[in-house]
Amino acid sequence: MKALVVDDSAVMRKVLIGALARADITDVEQAADGQEAVKATEREEFDLVLMDWNMPNMLGIDAVKAIRANGKTMPIIMVTTEAEKSRVVEAIKSGANNYIVKPFEPATIVEKIQSVFK
């Protein structure tokens, strides 16, 4: 399984990659913003995307919309500090499959990944 981790924080990308490893996902690409994420999904196929919301150049929510507009159907999990219910609803309506609020336990990532593949 191949995953794309999208976050403007290199530290958070490392944390997410470590959490993915706990779910036996070790083939991981990284992107630092939404623009890079959209380009990466145009260039290659991913089985899963973990997407931050607040990033420079292109917000994660806009990247989700662009990825879906390009016809991509892989699960996208938003991983963000945006905890308001309206944000969660917006993310799901925009094409996200699940939502994780930072800070989180690594086990939460594993659970959410398993839930999108059931």
N, C-alpha and C positions, 0 to 999 in steps of 0.2 A: 504494500500500500504506500502511495506517495502523497505527502502532505505539503501544503504551502502555509507558512506562518508569516502573518503580516502584522507588524507593529513597528512604530517609529523608535521604540526603545530596544537597543541591542540586548540589554539585560533581560527585558521581558521576553524577547525572542528566545533567549537561552533557557529561561524558565519553562516556556511552552514546549520547546524541543525536548527538554528533560521529561516533561509530563507525557509527551507523545511516546517517548521511549518506554514509559511504563505501560503503554498500550500496545507495545511491540511495533510501533511505527518509527522506523529509523531513516527512511528515505525522505528527507525533508529539505525543501527549498525555502529561502527567506526573501521577504520584501519589506522595505522600510516605509512604504506608503501605498495608498490606494492605486496610484498610477502604475507603480511597479507591479502590483498584484494583478491588475487587469492585463498588463503586457505579458506577465508570466503565464497567465491562464490562456492567453491567445497563442503563446509559443509552445506550450506543452500541456499534457493532461494531468490532472491531479485527482485523487480520490477524496480529498478532504481539504478544506481551507479553514484556518483559524484567523479571524479578522478583528483587529482593533477598530474602534470607532473614530477616535480623535487623532488624526495624523495630518502632517503638512501635505501640500500639493493636491491631495484628493482624500476626502473623508472615507472611512471604511464603509459607511452606509451607501455612499455614491459608488464605491467600487463594487459592492454587492449588486446594486442595480445594473451597473455596466456589465458585470460578469453574466448575470441572468439575461440581459438584453442580447448578449453574444451567443445565447443558446446553451450555456454551460449548466449542467444539472447536478454537479457534485455537491455533497453537503457542505454548507458554510455555517460555522459556529462563530457568532460574535463574542469576543472576549474583551470586555470594556468596563470602565468605571461608571458608565451611564446606566444608572439603576432605576430611573423612573419608569413606571409602567408604560407610559406613552412611548418611550424609547424602545422598549421591548416589543410592543405592538408594531411600531414602525419598522423595526428590523425584520420581524417575521413577515409582515406585508410586503417588504422589499425583496424577500427571497431568502433570508437567513433561515436555517433549519432549527437552530437552537441558540441559546444565549447564556453566557457566563459572566457574572459580575466580579470584577477585581476588587479586593484580593480574593484568591480562591485557593483551595487545597488541590494538589496535583490529582488526588483521587477523583475530584469533581470533573476534571478534564476527561479522565478515563471513562467515567460514567456517562458523560454527555456524548462522547464519541461512540460508545457502545449503543446509546439510545438512537442515534441517527442512522445506524446500520442495521437496526432490528426490522 
